[in-house]
Amino acid sequence: MEAMSSDLPTGERVELARTHFFNDGIVPSGLVTDTIVRSWLRSSEHGLNAASPVQLPMMTRLELRERQTRNHLLLEIAQPELENLYQQIANTRSVVVLADAEATVLTSVSSDDPLKRRGGRPGACWRENGSGTNAIGTAVIEQRAVSVFGSEHYLQQNEIFFCSAAPMFDPFGQLIGVLDVSGGNQVR
């Protein structure tokens, strides 16, 4: 577990970290996890503006079909688990997402259409270089489980969401995909 200061409530720590980072140009220490700080730094290096609207790149239907075909074994094995996980959280208005090793959504399970349209739609790309700090893109880069709550997202427009993602590896240690659960902050 990454060390953080416990003197302030979580929301205040994150807001103070954002003020230091975005307004003062100071890399925050002990206010948010090192994973979040590294992601904010990468997002900044990519030239992202935190106030910019989220514009997720979307694959065409043909590109998505080709991507799903390349990942057919992952999809086949994961689909029952995605549905099982969704049944366990069905009352939370969350979406369960399976993304590939390049942070592109392959499939998702949700009854909340706005969440699915928002970012759980198959073909949406969540790479950090275009979407900033988010669980899917950050898990791909960090190659470890990541949770991003509210204002920890780089782009302000995503602050109303939470997301938790875990990378999946093949038997040889190669990243093959990411499992993600995302929803509105009311679920947290």
N, C-alpha and C positions, 0 to 999 in steps of 0.2 A: 504494500500500500504506500502510495506517495504521501509524504508529509505535507500537512497544511496547518496553518494557524487555526486554532479552535476558539479564539477569543471573540470572534464575531459570528453571527448567524450566517449560514451559507449564502443566502441572497446578497447580504451586505458585502461579504468577501468577494463574490463574483463582480459586483458593481464596482467595488474599489479596484479590483484587478483590471477591469475594463477601462476605468478612468486612468489608471497608471499607464496602461498599454496604449490606448487609442488617443488619449488627450495629451499625456505627458511624455510619451515615447519611452517609458520606463518598463523594462521587462519585470512583471510582478513575481515575487517570490513568496511562497507559503500561503497564497490566497486562493489559487486554483491548482490543480494537479500539474505536474511537469508535462504530462501528455497534452493537456490543453494549451499550455504555454508554447510548447514546440509546434503545435498545430497552428496557433495564432501567428507565430513567426513565419512558418511556411506560407500561410495564407497571405500575409503581408508581402513576403518576397515574391509571390505570384502577382502582386499588384492589385489584389482585391480591395475594394472599398467596403467597409462594414455596413455602410448605409445604402449600398447598391441593392436593387431588387434581385431576388433569387431567379436565375434563369437557367434551369436545368437543361443541359443538352439532351435531346431525345433522339433515339435511333429511329430510322424508318422501320416499317413493318418487315421489310426484307432483311435489313441488317439485324433486327431483333430475332427473327426466325433463324438466321444463320448462327447467331450467338447462342441461342437456345439449343440448336442442333449440336454445336460444338460441346455444349455442357449438358447433353442429354442424360448422361449417367448421374451427374450431380442432381439434376432436376428429378429424375426418377426415384432416386434414393431419398431425397429431401422432402418431396411433396407430402407424403403421409405425416412426416414429423412437423412440417409447417402447419398443416391442418390441425394436428393434435395440440400444438402449442397455441394456435389461435383459439381453439375451444376453451383452453384454460384461462385465456384473458379476454374472452369475447365481450364481457360487460364493461371493458375499460375504454372502448372506442379507440383501440390501437390497431396498428397494421403490422403484420408479420411479413418480413421481406427476405428474399433470397437474392443476393447479388453475386456477381462473378468476381474473379480476382482483380478486375479492373474497375470495380465499384459501380457496375451497371446492373440495374435491377432486372433479374431474369423472370421472377414471378413474385406475387404477393397475395396475401389472404387478409381480407378486411370486409366488414359490412358497412363501414363508414366511408362512403364514396369520396367526400372531400379530402380525407387523408390519403386515399389511394390516388386521387388526381393530383394532390399536392406533391408527392414525391415517391409514392409507392407504386407508381404505374410502371409496368414492365417497359424497359427501354430507357428509363431515366438514368442519367449518369451522375453519381455523387462523388466524383474525384475531388479531392481538396483543392486542386489548382483552379477549379471553376466554382466550387460550392463552399469553399472555406471549411472551417471546423465542423464536422458532422461525424456521427458514429461510424457509418459505413466507410467513407473515404479515409478517415483517420485510422480505423482498424486495418485497412489495407496497407497503409504506410507503416504503422507501428507494429503490425502483425501480432496484435494482442487484443484482448477484450477492451472495449472502450464504451463509456457512458458519457453523454453530453446532455446537460440539463439547461434549458432556458437560455440565459445570457452567456453561457459558455460557448454557444454557437458563434462563429465569427460574424456571420451576416445577421444583422439585427432582425430582419424579417423572419428568421427561423427561431427567434427567442421564445415563441409561444409553444415550442415543441420540446420533447425529450426524446432521446434515442439511445438505445444500447445495442451494441453489435459485438459479435464474436467471430473471429476468423476461423475458417475450416481449412485443414491441411490434408494432403494425400499421405500415404504411408511413407513417402520419401521426404516429407517436410515441406513440400511445395504448396503454397497458398492456392486453393482452388475456389474459394468462395467466402461469403460473409453472411451470417444469419443476423438479422436485425429486427428489433421491436421498437416501433416509434408511435408516439401519440402526443396529445396536447398536454400541457403542464398540469392540468387538473388531475391527471392520473398519478403523478409523482407522489 
